[in-house]
Amino acid sequence: METTPSEVYMYDHSPPTVQDIQKTKYCRLTLNELLTVVCATLIPITLGVYTGITSMQEQQQADEMRQFDLSQAAELKQQMIYDKFLDDMYKLEKDGYLADIKNPWSFANARYRAAHRQWDITRKTDALQFLKEHELIGKAKPIDKHTTKAVVDIIRLAELNFDNIQLTSATGTLNQLNFDNVVFDRVSMINAQFSFANLKQTSFNHARLNNAMFLDASLANAHFDSTDLRSADFGNSDLTNTQFLNVDLSTTKLTQTQIEQAIFFNSTLPNGTAIATTNRTTTTTAPTTTTTTTTTAPTATTTTTTTAVTTTTAVTTTTAVTTTTAVTTTTNNNSLLIELISVTV
């Protein structure tokens, strides 16, 4: 019995050849045609993705370079402003505009404030240290013995912004950063940090010190009047005789030792205690004055003997008692005259 070719093909289970695979159609396309289409499609897509990634990387590098150039330009500008300020201060001092007779030193303050408004935090810190080292701020507050006039700072810091400033000693506990007697009245110092700083007799009246931190600082005899100290932290700073007047300390961190060291008036402590009058008591002692008077009677004889006896007794209750006794003995022609005078006050 003979079989037709179609029947042979139907029952032929031999593996297909390459020619058969190439001739197999998928969606009316042969495999070769399908691969050609896929390659033609993927190659542009791949090139596009590669080009896009490369462009993004180049753009990122360009942005980083641009940002670096901007930061360098800003740093250069800051340094130029600071150098110009130092040069101005030098010229003012050389020309005598920083002398006491130039009070209120308008030119010096105008140049400082103009530069301060353009400085970053680093330059503001450097400028404060420069002013303190040259005694343009932080002069001793007692009365000058030679001129009998109160010493006034040449540069005034009032109403300036020092937010986020960090006044920290470069050597830590070895040497404190010296800012004693500086007047920080009516300045803004939000988030300021004072570490290992000497702030003795410093004034922060009417200043804003929210979230400020005083770490290992010396604040002996410092003054805080109507100061905003919300969430401020005094760490383990020395507050000996530090005065807090009209201050709300309910959110301020103070240790019990610091509370005992400081002086409070019309203020609220961290524990909620309100102090209307000062928490310190003073003791005064009345002075006692003792007066001694010696009286000698004159004589006209050839032989004169004078003896003065003084007895002083002080009895301290609320008054001082002084007793003075003068005894004069005169011998004249075998006659004896004794005069006794007693005065008691």
C-alpha positions in Angstrom: 0.0 0.0 0.0 1.5 3.3 -1.0 1.4 6.4 1.2 1.1 9.9 -0.1 3.7 12.6 0.8 1.3 14.4 3.0 0.8 11.3 5.1 4.5 10.8 5.4 4.8 14.4 6.6 2.1 14.0 9.2 3.7 11.1 10.8 7.3 12.2 10.4 8.6 12.9 14.0 12.2 13.6 13.0 13.7 16.8 14.5 13.3 19.9 12.4 16.2 21.2 10.5 17.5 24.8 10.5 15.8 25.4 7.2 12.6 24.3 8.7 13.0 26.7 11.7 13.8 29.6 9.5 10.8 28.8 7.4 8.5 28.6 10.5 6.3 31.7 10.7 5.3 33.7 13.8 2.6 36.2 13.3 3.2 35.8 9.6 6.9 36.5 10.0 9.7 34.1 9.8 12.3 33.9 12.6 14.9 35.8 10.6 12.4 38.5 9.8 11.4 38.7 13.5 15.0 38.9 14.7 15.7 41.6 12.2 12.7 43.6 13.5 13.7 43.1 17.2 17.3 44.2 16.5 16.2 47.1 14.5 14.0 48.2 17.4 16.4 47.5 20.4 19.5 49.1 19.0 18.0 52.6 18.9 16.4 52.1 22.3 19.7 50.9 23.7 21.5 53.8 22.2 18.9 56.2 23.5 19.1 54.8 27.0 22.9 55.0 26.9 22.8 58.5 25.6 20.3 59.5 28.3 22.4 58.1 31.1 25.5 59.7 29.8 23.7 63.0 29.5 22.4 62.8 33.1 25.9 62.0 34.4 27.4 64.8 32.5 24.6 67.2 33.7 25.2 66.0 37.3 29.0 66.6 37.0 28.3 70.0 35.5 25.9 70.9 38.4 28.5 69.7 40.9 31.2 71.8 39.2 28.9 74.8 39.0 28.0 74.4 42.7 31.7 74.1 43.6 32.5 77.2 41.6 29.6 79.1 43.3 30.8 78.0 46.8 34.4 79.1 45.9 33.1 82.4 44.6 31.0 82.9 47.8 34.0 82.0 50.0 36.2 84.4 48.1 33.6 87.1 48.4 33.3 86.5 52.2 37.1 86.7 52.6 37.3 89.9 50.5 34.6 91.6 52.7 36.4 90.5 55.8 39.8 91.7 54.6 38.2 95.0 53.6 36.8 95.4 57.1 40.2 94.8 58.7 41.7 97.3 56.3 39.0 99.8 57.2 39.6 99.3 60.9 43.4 99.8 60.4 42.9 103.0 58.6 40.4 104.3 61.2 42.8 103.6 64.0 45.7 105.1 62.1 43.7 108.3 61.4 42.6 108.5 65.1 38.9 107.7 64.5 39.0 105.1 67.2 40.1 107.5 69.9 37.9 108.3 72.9 37.2 111.8 71.7 35.5 110.3 68.6 32.6 108.9 70.6 30.1 107.6 69.3 32.6 106.3 66.6 30.0 106.5 63.8 32.4 105.6 61.0 33.7 102.4 62.8 30.2 101.2 63.6 28.9 101.9 60.1 31.7 99.9 58.5 31.2 97.0 61.0 27.4 96.8 60.5 27.7 97.0 56.7 30.1 94.1 56.7 28.2 92.1 59.4 25.1 92.0 57.2 27.0 90.2 54.5 29.1 87.8 56.6 28.5 84.1 57.2 28.7 82.6 60.6 32.4 81.9 60.3 33.3 85.5 59.5 30.9 86.8 62.3 32.8 84.7 64.8 36.2 85.8 63.5 35.1 89.4 63.6 33.9 89.2 67.2 37.3 87.7 68.3 39.1 90.5 66.4 37.0 93.2 68.1 37.6 91.6 71.6 41.3 91.2 71.1 41.7 94.9 70.1 39.4 96.0 72.9 36.8 97.4 70.6 34.2 95.5 72.6 34.3 94.0 76.1 36.1 96.9 77.9 36.1 96.8 81.7 32.8 98.1 83.0 33.9 99.8 86.3 34.4 103.6 86.4 37.7 104.7 85.0 39.8 106.1 87.9 41.6 108.6 85.7 38.7 110.1 83.7 35.9 109.4 86.2 33.8 108.3 83.2 32.2 105.0 82.5 34.1 103.0 79.9 32.0 102.5 76.7 32.6 99.9 74.0 33.6 101.4 70.6 31.7 98.9 68.5 28.1 98.4 69.5 26.5 95.0 68.9 22.9 95.9 69.7 20.2 94.7 67.3 22.6 92.5 65.3 21.9 88.9 64.3 24.2 86.2 65.6 21.9 83.2 65.1 23.7 79.8 65.0 27.1 81.3 66.1 29.6 79.1 67.8 32.0 80.7 70.3 34.2 77.8 71.2 37.8 77.7 72.5 40.2 76.0 70.1 42.0 74.4 73.0 39.1 73.4 75.1 39.7 73.4 78.9 43.3 74.5 78.3 42.4 78.1 77.6 39.0 79.7 77.7 37.8 81.9 74.8 37.8 85.3 76.4 34.6 87.3 76.0 34.3 88.9 79.4 32.5 92.3 79.8 31.0 92.1 76.3 27.6 93.7 75.9 25.3 91.4 73.9 22.2 93.5 74.7 19.3 93.2 72.3 21.0 90.8 69.9 19.5 87.6 68.4 21.5 84.5 69.3 19.1 81.7 68.5 20.9 78.2 68.6 24.1 79.9 69.7 26.7 77.8 71.4 29.3 78.9 74.0 31.8 76.2 74.8 34.8 76.8 77.2 34.2 80.5 77.0 34.9 83.2 79.6 31.7 85.2 79.8 32.2 86.9 83.2 30.3 90.2 83.6 28.8 89.7 80.2 25.4 91.4 79.6 22.6 89.6 77.7 19.8 92.1 78.5 16.8 91.9 76.2 18.6 89.4 74.0 17.0 86.3 72.3 18.8 83.1 73.3 16.3 80.4 72.3 18.0 76.9 72.3 21.3 78.5 73.3 23.9 76.2 74.9 26.5 77.2 77.5 28.9 74.3 77.9 31.7 74.6 80.5 31.4 78.4 80.3 32.1 80.9 83.1 29.1 83.2 83.6 30.1 84.7 87.0 28.4 88.1 87.5 26.8 87.9 84.1 23.5 89.7 83.6 20.2 88.5 82.0 17.4 91.1 82.2 14.2 90.3 80.2 16.1 87.8 78.2 14.4 85.1 76.1 15.9 81.8 77.3 13.4 79.3 76.1 14.9 75.8 75.9 18.4 77.2 76.7 20.9 74.8 78.3 23.5 76.0 80.8 25.2 72.6 81.0 27.7 72.6 83.8 28.6 76.3 83.5 29.5 78.5 86.5 26.7 80.8 87.4 28.2 82.4 90.5 26.3 85.7 91.2 24.7 85.5 87.8 21.6 87.8 87.8 18.3 86.7 86.2 15.8 89.5 86.2 12.3 89.3 84.7 13.2 86.0 83.0 11.1 82.9 82.3 13.3 79.9 83.0 10.5 77.3 83.0 12.0 75.5 79.9 15.6 76.3 80.7 18.0 73.6 81.9 19.6 74.5 85.2 21.1 72.3 87.9 20.3 72.7 91.6 23.9 73.9 92.1 23.4 76.6 89.5 20.1 77.7 91.0 21.9 78.1 94.4 24.7 80.1 92.7 22.6 82.5 90.7 20.5 85.5 91.8 16.8 85.6 90.7 14.4 88.5 90.8 10.8 88.4 89.4 11.7 85.2 87.5 10.3 81.7 87.1 12.5 78.7 87.9 12.6 75.5 85.9 10.5 73.7 88.5 7.8 76.3 88.1 8.6 78.3 91.2 8.0 82.0 90.8 10.4 84.3 92.6 9.0 87.8 93.0 11.9 89.2 95.1 15.6 88.3 95.2 16.5 84.9 96.5 19.5 86.3 98.3 19.6 87.8 101.8 22.2 90.5 102.8 23.6 91.3 106.2 24.8 94.7 107.1 26.8 95.7 110.2 26.6 99.2 111.8 30.0 100.8 112.2 31.3 101.6 115.7 33.2 104.9 116.1 35.5 105.5 119.2 36.8 109.0 119.9 39.5 109.8 122.4 40.1 113.3 123.7 43.1 114.4 125.9 43.1 117.8 127.6 46.2 119.3 129.2 45.8 122.3 131.5 48.4 125.0 131.0 50.6 126.0 134.1 52.7 129.0 134.8 55.0 127.6 137.4 58.7 126.7 137.1 58.0 123.0 137.8 55.1 121.3 136.0 54.0 117.7 136.0 51.2 116.7 133.8 49.7 113.3 133.6 46.8 112.3 131.2 45.0 109.1 131.7 42.5 108.1 129.0 40.1 105.3 129.3 37.9 104.2 126.4 35.1 101.7 126.8 32.9 100.5 123.9 29.7 98.7 124.6 28.0 97.3 121.5 24.3 96.8 121.6 22.9 99.2 119.1 25.0 102.3 120.1 28.6 103.0 120.7 29.7 104.4 124.1 32.9 106.4 124.5 34.2 107.7 127.8 37.1 110.1 128.0 38.7 111.1 131.2 41.4 113.7 131.5 43.3 114.1 134.8 45.6 117.1 135.2 47.8 117.4 138.2 49.5 120.8 138.9 52.0 121.5 141.6 52.6 125.2 142.5 54.2 126.4 145.8 53.3 123.3 147.8 49.6 123.6 146.6 47.9 120.7 144.9 45.2 121.2 142.4 43.3 118.2 141.0 40.9 118.7 138.2 38.8 115.8 137.0 36.8 116.1 133.8 34.6 113.3 132.6 32.6 113.3 129.4 30.3 110.5 128.5 28.4 110.2 125.2 
